[in-house]
Amino acid sequence: MREIYVGLIGLGTVGCGMIRILDDNRDLIEDRLGAKLTLKRIVDIDTTSERPVEFDRSILTPDVSAIMDDPEIEIVVELIGGYEPAKTFILEAIERGKHVVTANKALLAVHGPQIFDAAHKRKVSVQFEASVGGGIPLIKSIREGLAANRIGALYGILNGTSNYVLTRMTEEGATFEDALAEAQKKGYAEADPTFDVDGTDTAHKLAVTARLAYCSSLRYEEIYTEGITGIEPLDIQFASDFGYKVKLLAVSRDRGDSIEARVHPTMIPKDHVLASVSGAFNAVFITGDAVGDVMLYGLGAGMMAAGSAVVADLMDLARDNLSGVPQRVPLLTCRTAAISDRPVFPMDEIRTSYYIRFSAKDRPGVLSKISGILGSRNISISAVIQKGREIAGVVPIVMLTHEAREKDVREALKEIDTLDVVSPPTRLIRIESGDGPEGYWL
Amino acid sequence: MREIYVGLIGLGTVGCGMIRILDDNRDLIEDRLGAKLTLKRIVDIDTTSERPVEFDRSILTPDVSAIMDDPEIEIVVELIGGYEPAKTFILEAIERGKHVVTANKALLAVHGPQIFDAAHKRKVSVQFEASVGGGIPLIKSIREGLAANRIGALYGILNGTSNYVLTRMTEEGATFEDALAEAQKKGYAEADPTFDVDGTDTAHKLAVTARLAYCSSLRYEEIYTEGITGIEPLDIQFASDFGYKVKLLAVSRDRGDSIEARVHPTMIPKDHVLASVSGAFNAVFITGDAVGDVMLYGLGAGMMAAGSAVVADLMDLARDNLSGVPQRVPLLTCRTAAISDRPVFPMDEIRTSYYIRFSAKDRPGVLSKISGILGSRNISISAVIQKGREIAGVVPIVMLTHEAREKDVREALKEIDTLDVVSPPTRLIRIESGDGPEGYWL
């Protein structure tokens, strides 16, 4: 049985997951692949700490040349994370004609074009199933399973920490701070969870995914990104009263000349299948012109889930190597010549519905002043709730709007926040619902 | 650009969907594939009827040899359905060295082993993504995306008609008959919906899917199959009171020496993500030893959704042909030698929880007689409801059991149904919940 040699750079959580799967499921992997996957070298600056898996310590070294200089190693797995030295190592591996597997969404979001360009020229593959949605076979589904489709829209719950926090706030009325502390205790959140809760991680993943879905060289920096730190239990309660759940959603649509791509807390109808994605789970909801609505759901992170995706990528590359056909599927779904350079649709021009919560001083004329300003900017109100007692001299007034233009809404809120009857900040949450053919999204 | 020629046998709904996708998305398919997919011949006994798509009438013929004898045609798509002549045509195409794409779950469930054996010997591929779950990239996910996993269990909502009927019964309190009539009016159900509602179609799909998931030559005839015809609105209402929804579920588990595989109406917790799969949608929930829980969701049928899967299969086969590597992934996920011949776990030995609804005559001692018989067979009761007034001289008594053995439950019910205080038939619905590590299923 042929043996395919693999080198691993970065022996952290996911690397240990990969090792455990290669060990535990060795027979099954060989039955499916018809070849052996052998981990020949591990490179990590930390060669002494205990790790949660058994492995041959003699293959662990801090010296990356042990992988780069070994011509037997056909595939390099990069699991360091971050920009450097990950980028340098990946580019060197490519230069040496080795295929690459990575889970590094931050690197791909920011430097993906350079990496894929290098791989394309050197005729090697870069696989990255573990970079988005953990073990969910999402990248493969977009590149192959849904390949016959023009993808119209893609919505994602892509950060398990944020989803866990929002779920706890929804189900138990927890505050953001308590829920986040709990997520950290359970090991879902990073030691520094900034990129989880501020939307950065979700935006990285959206960039990686949307490029494949729309055959576009989408620029990560153009994605509007807003996190969940400002969400209060009160907003979640009001959302529920209106029939919504609050999710940190990656939203993208093919708009022809541009790509809509944004990340922010979003209210979605409670009975939508995405609303049932709770806890640390991730999901991506895709609409294709042929397939209609599809959703893929699973754990978005973790040693074994991400390890599952890494090993699936290894098996894919091993099949390519066994058959002598690298880049069987184009790296970014489409031929390079067909990848378009469309800009991200300007956030100011987005049209959606809005949830707006004002902290109003309980004086006569508040409602008329607020609604007057909204009306003067063509923002029409679909529902109003004033509920609950005065706290610290203010009462919450919640308005839902019909579809309005983002720029108009922002300018209206800026003006409203200068009123002496309102106590800023006013809270704004976008709503996705109701305009697709099924009463949902298109 | 290289051209791959395709022959289509059977110009029905899905065939028309395939034609429309090949036409509408021609540019996109070429960008992704780097080759042209050209439909060269269509064979159908009906060469005159109007069809919902435009196509070149001159390529339509009733003579299947127009495809079989054409050496340029590398891939044959079989979309006739049923056993014959589909089987003969597929075997002939294989014999001639042509790859096959089919959506025929009934044929694969019953004659799959013969077909795959022939394809294996002739070194051609048989692809069947459209046979289960319409356009959901399910088969590809099991064979490739989740290839690193030992799959422990697979649960499926695999028949859109049944799910539509149960959803209408749940959401609107409709009767089975009215809901089915509505499904037929909407075009979800076949003219003869027998195989949809009696579980046969779901069992076909379970056989096809479970063989891949467990690398097993599972025998279709051994799958216990029960449909939804006996479900009454009353049962759905009681289920809801207990926190459950009723779904026609395909249930399978790897039990080591055997494979658990059964199809029947099943109560699942309302807040489980599978419970949110409503209307004509399908979903498969898979637990892998590495990936954890994964769910794939989408439309399980229809011209365009199934067409999406057929064209994805065509693109996959075209990539294999372009690279000269047939059977890149083993036809049934595993090498032939690794496929086990494990039997289906005996239904009598299944242990699960049960919902049992008795129609009791309102006389003293009914409860004690029923619970006495249950207790004597080691069936312990976790909840009892007696609710609602007497209709036609009987009142419904509902009991939920703790986990019990199927055989014991059946024998107890047989005995109970002979009591003069009970008016048969007693209704039994199995429950899936609560025994996995997450409070759900393992």
Interface residues (C-beta under 8 A of the other chain):
Chain A: G17 I21 D24 N25 L28 I29 D31 R32 L33 G34 E129 G134 G135 I136 P137 K140 S141 E144 G145 L146 A147 A148 N149 R150 C215 D271 V273 A275 S276 V277 S278 F281 G288 D289 A290 V291 G292 D293 V294 M295 L296 Y297 G298 L299 G302 M304 A305 G307 S308 A309 V311 A312 M315 D316 R319 S323 G324 V325 R328 V329 P330 T333 C334 R335 A338
Chain B: G17 I21 D24 N25 L28 I29 D31 R32 L33 G34 E129 G134 G135 I136 P137 K140 S141 E144 G145 L146 A147 A148 N149 R150 C215 D271 V273 A275 S276 V277 S278 F281 G288 D289 A290 V291 G292 D293 V294 M295 L296 Y297 G298 L299 G302 M304 A305 G307 S308 A309 V311 A312 M315 D316 R319 S323 G324 V325 R328 V329 P330 T333 C334 R335 A338
